[in-house]
Amino acid sequence: MIDRRARGYPAAGTVDVVVIGAGHSGLAMSARLSGHSIDHVVLERGEIANSWRHERWDSLRLLTPNWQSRLPGYRYAGADPDGFMTMPEVIDFIEGYARAAAAPVRTGTTVVSVRSVDGGFRVVTQRGQWRCRAVVLASGAHHVPHIPACAAALPKSLRTLSSKDYRNPHDLDDRGVLIVGASATGLQLADEIHASGREVTLAVGEHIRMPRVYRGLDIQRWMDSVGILDQRYDTVDDIVRARRVPSPQLIGSPERATLDLNTLTERGVEIVGRFVGVNDGVAQFSGSLRNHCAMADLKLTRLLDTIDGWVARGRNYGAVAAPERFAATRVDEKPRLSLDLNKQRIGTVIWATGFRPDYSWLQVPPALDRKGHLLHEGGVAGVRGLYALGLPFMRRRKSSFIHGAEDDVRELGEHLSAYLFGFSQASSSRRA
Ligand SMILES: Cc1cc2nc3c(=O)[nH]c(=O)nc-3n(C[C@H](O)[C@H](O)[C@H](O)COP(=O)(O)OP(=O)(O)OC[C@H]3O[C@@H](n4cnc5c(N)ncnc54)[C@H](O)[C@@H]3O)c2cc1C
């Protein structure tokens, strides 16, 4: 598990900055720190690009097109800029970046605690301790599955999985599957599992509907150009809510197909309302399905209006196709409100209900709120010298995407450099 480049490197010591996590975020910060000759180390519990290697299902492709896969000083250079990377391709891309940036990564090094000491930090790993003046948390946002408490009442005979544990339909028995959550993950799994011949019921709450292609261009091209992905956290009325908005219903496929609830209904997936509980082996769904779908349709129309307005103001790519509007989401007159899990032969429940980070090892008390979420202002934590990267809508709407690291790392890198400079000055005046 130890990275070849890490052999012979010390597993402990003193550096200016410890970066935790060698996903794209940690590597992007490492490249920035190296560019400014700031002494640092990147500690990674697994391998480079660990989440993409071990926490994603087999058929997943990025939902962002290749042209959008860019990191500071590095971008996709292949022959298919409009394609969507498979998982092995994403791993190659991130590994290539680590090599290009000559990132000082220590793989197989799990951080077990971070504590404040003498105005800096002590970072303890299972292989040794690091002292540093600043810590960058680039440890990801998808550690603990967000599973509703009422799930505890599910019959023990059912298999329950989070989307992190699911790999492919062959892992499942041949009975029906209830998937809870209708963001990109829930929809993709529903489609794949249904195509494998299993009955699928999809519980749908708040969701974001999006076509893959609009007016002849990929929707991500529009989102990028119109500036939606660049929207800053400090310009949003309710950032707490904005950070909880689910991922858009998109899939990256060679066919550039749209995958929405209408597609799934046509294919035979049963759509029901939000999962609200289980009573005597009977799953209960809320009656809010129609409202959630109407809200998603309305938001989709607003998005398309924004794009059309941008085109009408002449800021376009030349000739683009005419505006179009999509059929409203079709909802049964009387959608099912309950499902007898035994009678309907449900064998598996998959939670596609999102994740939250696990900072149980971050023992710097004012850093976390009561629920264990990091308290931060655009990635700058409440504790001096502590920074985060890659969290949802952290500084911009695109912060959790690969290409979001570019701007975030530049800005947080500046903040961090200024902090280290101030720290050095304070230390020298104390010595004087
Ligand atoms: C299903 C799914 C699909 C996605 N699709 C896209 C997409 O199409 N396009 C896009 O741009 N983004 C996509 N994302 C979002 C985003 O790119 C990922 O969440 C990305 O992995 C976040 O990168 P990161 O570097 O911040 O964190 P991660 O890639 O999660 O890296 C964090 C690293 O920290 C390590 N770590 C964690 N805890 C410790 C510890 N205690 N000690 C040492 N190391 C630790 C982990 O092993 C991991 O390697 C997707 C995310 C998911 C979940």
The ligand as a MOL file (V3000), in Angstrom:
LIG
                    3D

  0  0  0     0  0            999 V3000
M  V30 BEGIN CTAB
M  V30 COUNTS 53 58 0 0 0
M  V30 BEGIN ATOM
M  V30 1 C -20.9090 8.9440 -7.0440 0
M  V30 2 C -20.1500 10.2060 -7.2720 0
M  V30 3 C -20.0510 10.7220 -8.5680 0
M  V30 4 C -19.3530 11.9060 -8.7960 0
M  V30 5 N -19.2660 12.3870 -10.0660 0
M  V30 6 C -18.5480 13.5040 -10.3000 0
M  V30 7 C -18.3790 14.0060 -11.6270 0
M  V30 8 O -18.9410 13.4730 -12.5820 0
M  V30 9 N -17.5890 15.0880 -11.7980 0
M  V30 10 C -16.9750 15.7350 -10.7640 0
M  V30 11 O -16.2600 16.7100 -10.9880 0
M  V30 12 N -17.1620 15.3110 -9.4920 0
M  V30 13 C -17.9220 14.2210 -9.2490 0
M  V30 14 N -18.1060 13.7840 -7.9530 0
M  V30 15 C -17.6980 14.6630 -6.8310 0
M  V30 16 C -16.2660 14.7530 -6.4510 0
M  V30 17 O -15.3680 14.8530 -7.5290 0
M  V30 18 C -15.8240 13.6960 -5.5180 0
M  V30 19 O -16.6140 13.7140 -4.3770 0
M  V30 20 C -14.3780 13.7600 -5.1830 0
M  V30 21 O -13.9980 12.4630 -4.8420 0
M  V30 22 C -14.0010 14.7290 -4.0680 0
M  V30 23 O -12.6130 14.8780 -4.1380 0
M  V30 24 P -11.7600 15.1580 -2.8630 0
M  V30 25 O -10.3410 15.1420 -3.2910 0
M  V30 26 O -12.2630 16.3860 -2.1950 0
M  V30 27 O -12.1150 13.9440 -1.9190 0
M  V30 28 P -11.8540 12.4030 -2.1580 0
M  V30 29 O -11.6730 12.0590 -3.5860 0
M  V30 30 O -12.9220 11.6920 -1.4080 0
M  V30 31 O -10.4480 12.2170 -1.4600 0
M  V30 32 C -10.2990 12.2360 -0.0630 0
M  V30 33 C -9.1570 11.3350 0.3060 0
M  V30 34 O -8.9130 11.4710 1.6960 0
M  V30 35 C -8.5840 10.2020 2.2170 0
M  V30 36 N -8.8490 10.2190 3.6560 0
M  V30 37 C -10.0560 10.3550 4.2580 0
M  V30 38 N -9.9030 10.3090 5.6030 0
M  V30 39 C -8.5780 10.1630 5.8420 0
M  V30 40 C -7.7800 10.0530 7.0200 0
M  V30 41 N -8.3460 10.0770 8.2490 0
M  V30 42 N -6.4390 9.9150 6.9010 0
M  V30 43 C -5.8610 9.8990 5.6730 0
M  V30 44 N -6.5610 9.9820 4.5300 0
M  V30 45 C -7.9040 10.1260 4.6030 0
M  V30 46 C -9.4570 9.2510 1.4320 0
M  V30 47 O -8.9390 7.9380 1.4220 0
M  V30 48 C -9.4620 9.8780 0.0430 0
M  V30 49 O -8.4700 9.3690 -0.8110 0
M  V30 50 C -18.7770 12.5960 -7.7080 0
M  V30 51 C -18.8890 12.0860 -6.4010 0
M  V30 52 C -19.5660 10.8930 -6.1870 0
M  V30 53 C -19.6810 10.3630 -4.7940 0
M  V30 END ATOM
M  V30 BEGIN BOND
M  V30 1 1 1 2
M  V30 2 1 2 3
M  V30 3 2 2 52
M  V30 4 2 3 4
M  V30 5 1 4 5
M  V30 6 1 4 50
M  V30 7 2 5 6
M  V30 8 1 6 7
M  V30 9 1 6 13
M  V30 10 2 7 8
M  V30 11 1 7 9
M  V30 12 1 9 10
M  V30 13 2 10 11
M  V30 14 1 10 12
M  V30 15 2 12 13
M  V30 16 1 13 14
M  V30 17 1 14 15
M  V30 18 1 14 50
M  V30 19 1 15 16
M  V30 20 1 16 17
M  V30 21 1 16 18
M  V30 22 1 18 19
M  V30 23 1 18 20
M  V30 24 1 20 21
M  V30 25 1 20 22
M  V30 26 1 22 23
M  V30 27 1 23 24
M  V30 28 2 24 25
M  V30 29 1 24 26
M  V30 30 1 24 27
M  V30 31 1 27 28
M  V30 32 2 28 29
M  V30 33 1 28 30
M  V30 34 1 28 31
M  V30 35 1 31 32
M  V30 36 1 32 33
M  V30 37 1 33 34
M  V30 38 1 33 48
M  V30 39 1 34 35
M  V30 40 1 35 36
M  V30 41 1 35 46
M  V30 42 1 36 37
M  V30 43 1 36 45
M  V30 44 2 37 38
M  V30 45 1 38 39
M  V30 46 1 39 40
M  V30 47 2 39 45
M  V30 48 1 40 41
M  V30 49 2 40 42
M  V30 50 1 42 43
M  V30 51 2 43 44
M  V30 52 1 44 45
M  V30 53 1 46 47
M  V30 54 1 46 48
M  V30 55 1 48 49
M  V30 56 2 50 51
M  V30 57 1 51 52
M  V30 58 1 52 53
M  V30 END BOND
M  V30 END CTAB
M  END
